[in-house]
């Protein structure tokens, strides 16, 4: 319900460039929990350019709150296209890898949708691994390392779904990203190489030995890059499909091991 304090805060946020100033004001007031000193600190951080999710300590994703921390990639709504396509191919207790897991948002969403899973999440960023471990708790294992390298060998040839949100921003385009991303998220979570698809090609080259026959990789990509990403998986022997969800402006490649 609007109040003078809320309206004043919304006006400050709007002047600072917030498109959703009223919604942000409500969230910051709730986070302040009646403590004027705490609220002042949160507002100053937000006005200083920190992402709202980092200021609050959580991001909304697939109907749930996902803990986030400074530097760690903030889950975006468009990534729910990966969750949706992965969930369609899973049943309880299936084996799942959340690769380049960031805060573990995909794995957490799949657990909430499907129920118990044999879930392993992996990331190269120690800060992300720490946050993902908090989000998943005892419902999954979180490992630190480069792509498939840290995965337990028991998963070789046995994974049902590998869900991936690998970096896919071309190196030269990072400078054009919103400041909230380029200044507040670790570069390794954004930089996909010259054409943005370095990690996609590496996932395509390595995923086959981890998937069971008929197992699937679901990997987020931009619409403009989707054809090249799908081609990388086709070259590696996968049957591929590009799926888009206009409701969240999300696109993914679904690549299935055929033998």
Residue pairs with C-beta under 8 A, 6 or more apart in sequence:
2 22
5 29
6 22
6 25
6 26
6 29
7 25
9 25
9 28
9 29
9 43
10 21
10 22
10 24
10 25
11 21
12 43
12 47
13 21
13 24
13 25
13 46
13 47
14 21
16 46
16 47
18 24
24 46
24 52
27 52
27 56
28 39
28 42
28 43
28 46
28 52
28 55
28 56
29 39
31 38
31 39
31 42
31 55
31 56
31 57
32 38
32 39
32 42
42 55
42 56
45 55
46 52
46 55
49 179
49 180
49 183
49 184
50 70
50 180
50 184
51 74
51 180
51 181
51 184
53 59
53 68
53 74
54 68
54 69
54 70
54 74
54 184
57 67
57 68
57 69
58 65
58 66
58 67
58 68
59 65
59 66
59 68
59 74
59 75
59 103
59 105
60 66
61 75
61 77
61 79
61 80
61 105
61 108
61 109
62 80
62 83
62 105
62 109
62 112
62 113
63 112
64 108
64 109
64 112
66 75
66 103
66 104
66 105
66 108
66 135
67 103
67 131
67 134
67 135
68 74
68 75
68 103
68 131
69 103
69 127
69 130
69 131
70 127
70 184
71 125
71 127
71 184
71 185
71 186
72 102
72 103
72 125
72 127
72 128
72 131
72 185
72 186
72 189
73 102
73 103
73 128
73 165
73 185
73 186
73 189
73 190
74 103
74 181
74 185
75 102
75 103
75 105
77 248
77 249
77 250
78 220
78 245
78 248
78 249
78 250
78 251
79 105
79 106
79 165
79 220
79 250
80 109
80 245
80 248
80 250
81 220
81 243
81 244
81 245
81 248
81 250
81 251
81 252
82 106
82 163
82 164
82 165
82 218
82 219
82 220
82 250
82 252
83 106
83 109
83 110
83 113
83 163
84 245
85 218
85 243
85 252
85 254
86 96
86 106
86 110
86 161
86 163
86 216
86 218
87 110
87 113
87 114
89 160
89 161
89 216
89 218
90 96
90 110
90 114
90 117
90 160
90 161
91 114
92 114
92 115
92 116
92 117
93 116
93 117
93 118
94 114
94 117
94 118
94 160
94 161
95 117
95 118
95 155
95 158
95 159
95 160
95 161
95 212
96 107
96 110
96 117
96 118
96 119
96 120
96 159
96 160
96 161
96 162
96 163
97 119
97 120
97 121
97 122
97 151
97 155
97 159
97 161
97 162
97 163
97 210
98 104
98 106
98 107
98 110
98 119
98 120
98 121
98 122
98 132
98 140
98 163
99 121
99 122
99 147
99 148
99 162
99 163
99 164
99 166
99 203
100 122
100 123
100 124
100 147
100 164
100 165
100 166
100 167
100 199
101 107
101 121
101 122
101 123
101 128
101 129
101 132
101 142
102 123
102 125
102 128
102 131
102 132
102 165
102 189
103 128
103 131
103 132
103 135
104 121
104 131
104 132
104 133
104 135
104 136
104 140
104 142
105 135
106 163
106 165
107 117
107 119
107 121
107 132
107 135
107 136
107 140
107 163
108 135
108 136
110 117
110 119
110 163
111 117
111 119
111 136
111 139
111 140
116 139
117 139
117 140
119 136
119 139
119 140
119 141
120 140
120 141
120 142
120 143
120 151
120 152
120 155
121 132
121 136
121 140
121 141
121 142
121 143
122 142
122 143
122 144
122 145
122 147
122 148
122 150
122 151
123 129
123 132
123 142
123 144
124 144
124 145
124 146
124 147
124 188
125 186
125 188
125 189
126 144
127 186
128 186
128 189
129 142
129 143
129 144
132 142
133 142
136 142
141 152
143 150
143 151
143 152
144 150
147 199
147 202
147 203
147 206
148 206
148 207
148 210
151 210
155 210
156 209
156 210
157 209
157 210
157 211
157 212
158 210
158 212
159 210
159 211
159 212
159 215
160 211
160 212
160 215
160 216
161 215
161 216
161 217
161 218
162 203
162 207
162 210
162 211
162 215
162 216
162 217
162 218
163 218
163 219
164 203
164 217
164 218
164 219
164 220
165 219
165 220
166 192
166 199
166 200
166 203
166 219
166 220
167 188
167 189
167 190
167 191
167 192
167 196
167 199
168 192
168 196
168 197
168 199
168 200
168 220
168 221
168 222
168 225
168 229
169 177
169 190
169 191
169 192
169 196
170 192
170 193
170 194
170 195
170 196
171 191
171 192
171 193
171 194
171 196
172 194
173 196
174 182
174 187
174 190
174 191
175 182
177 190
181 190
182 190
192 198
192 199
192 200
193 199
195 225
195 228
196 222
196 225
197 221
197 225
197 228
197 229
197 232
200 219
200 221
200 225
200 229
200 232
200 233
200 253
201 232
203 217
203 219
204 217
204 232
204 233
204 235
204 236
204 238
204 255
205 236
207 217
207 236
207 238
207 255
207 257
208 236
208 237
208 238
208 257
211 217
211 257
212 257
213 257
213 258
213 259
214 256
214 257
214 258
215 256
215 257
216 254
216 255
216 256
216 257
217 233
217 238
217 253
217 254
217 255
217 256
218 252
218 253
218 254
218 255
219 229
219 252
219 253
219 255
220 250
220 251
220 252
221 229
221 251
221 252
221 253
222 251
223 244
223 251
226 242
226 244
226 251
226 253
227 242
229 253
230 240
230 241
230 242
230 253
230 255
231 240
233 240
233 253
233 255
234 240
234 255
237 257
237 258
237 259
238 255
238 256
238 257
238 258
239 255
239 256
239 258
240 253
240 254
240 255
240 256
241 253
241 254
241 255
242 251
242 252
242 253
242 254
243 251
243 252
243 253
243 254
244 250
244 251
245 251
